[in-house]
Amino acid sequence: LVGKMLARYGIMENRFVECNATDLVGEARGQSAVKTRATIQKAWNGILFIDEAYYLDPKGVLGDLGGEALAELLVQLDKNRNALICVLAGYESAVEETMRANPGLKSRFTH
């Protein structure tokens, strides 16, 4: 709905890409950044919705590979502030914990 409204006003394209943490995480070091960039490219000038985003917490199940994806997400959000809306979804307490995992997250996401 938000995407349609933004498209109507010419702010963004009517593009919505839903993924989860495993769509962003590779099997080896270096692959997560590549997969994250590819997913962001699909959502370019639209909305990227990351379900179960708490799995990207480097202290979580996916470990450093999740942390690598999270770091790349931050780099891309910073470089492309006007070309992407990113929504992190999941259990509130788990997402809050993930937000504390990287100091740059709080400044790039409002909630």
C-alpha positions in Angstrom: 0.0 0.0 0.0 2.8 2.4 0.9 4.6 1.5 -2.3 1.6 2.3 -4.4 1.1 5.6 -2.7 4.8 6.6 -3.2 4.6 5.5 -6.9 1.4 7.5 -7.4 3.3 10.7 -6.3 6.4 9.7 -8.4 8.6 9.3 -5.4 9.4 5.6 -6.1 8.4 2.8 -8.4 5.7 0.5 -7.4 8.2 -2.3 -6.5 8.0 -4.5 -3.4 10.6 -7.2 -2.8 10.1 -9.5 0.2 12.9 -11.7 1.4 14.2 -13.3 4.6 17.6 -13.4 6.1 18.6 -16.6 4.3 18.0 -14.9 1.0 20.8 -12.4 1.9 23.3 -14.9 3.5 25.8 -16.9 1.5 27.4 -20.2 2.4 30.9 -18.8 2.8 32.6 -15.5 3.7 32.2 -12.9 0.9 29.1 -14.5 -0.5 26.7 -12.7 1.8 27.7 -9.3 0.5 27.1 -10.4 -3.1 23.7 -11.9 -2.3 22.7 -8.9 -0.3 23.6 -6.5 -3.2 21.7 -8.7 -5.7 18.6 -8.6 -3.5 18.8 -4.9 -3.1 19.2 -4.5 -6.9 15.8 -6.3 -7.3 14.2 -3.8 -4.9 16.0 -0.8 -6.5 13.8 2.4 -6.3 11.2 0.5 -4.3 10.7 -1.3 -1.0 12.8 -4.1 0.4 11.0 -6.0 3.2 13.2 -8.4 5.2 11.3 -10.8 7.3 12.9 -12.5 10.3 15.6 -9.8 10.1 16.9 -10.8 13.5 18.7 -13.8 11.9 21.2 -11.2 10.5 22.5 -10.5 14.0 26.1 -11.6 14.0 25.6 -13.2 17.5 22.7 -15.3 16.1 22.3 -18.6 14.3 23.9 -17.3 11.0 26.9 -15.8 12.8 29.4 -13.8 10.9 27.7 -14.6 7.6 24.5 -12.8 8.9 26.7 -10.0 10.2 28.3 -9.6 6.7 24.9 -9.3 5.1 23.9 -6.8 7.7 27.0 -4.7 7.2 26.5 -4.8 3.4 22.9 -3.7 3.8 24.1 -0.7 5.8 26.6 0.2 3.2 24.0 0.1 0.5 21.4 2.0 2.5 24.0 4.7 3.2 25.1 5.0 -0.5 21.6 4.9 -1.9 19.5 6.8 0.6 17.1 8.1 -2.0 16.6 4.8 -4.0 15.4 2.3 -1.4 13.1 1.9 1.5 14.0 -1.0 3.7 11.7 -2.6 6.3 13.1 -5.0 9.0 10.5 -7.3 10.3 10.4 -9.9 13.0 9.7 -10.4 16.7 10.1 -7.0 18.3 12.6 -8.0 21.0 14.8 -9.9 18.6 14.8 -7.1 16.1 15.7 -4.7 18.9 18.6 -6.9 19.8 19.8 -6.9 16.2 19.6 -3.1 16.1 22.0 -3.1 19.0 24.4 -5.4 17.2 25.6 -2.7 14.8 25.8 1.0 15.9 24.9 2.2 12.4 21.5 0.5 12.4 19.7 2.8 14.8 20.6 5.9 12.7 19.2 4.4 9.5 15.9 2.9 10.8 13.1 4.6 12.6 10.5 2.6 14.4 
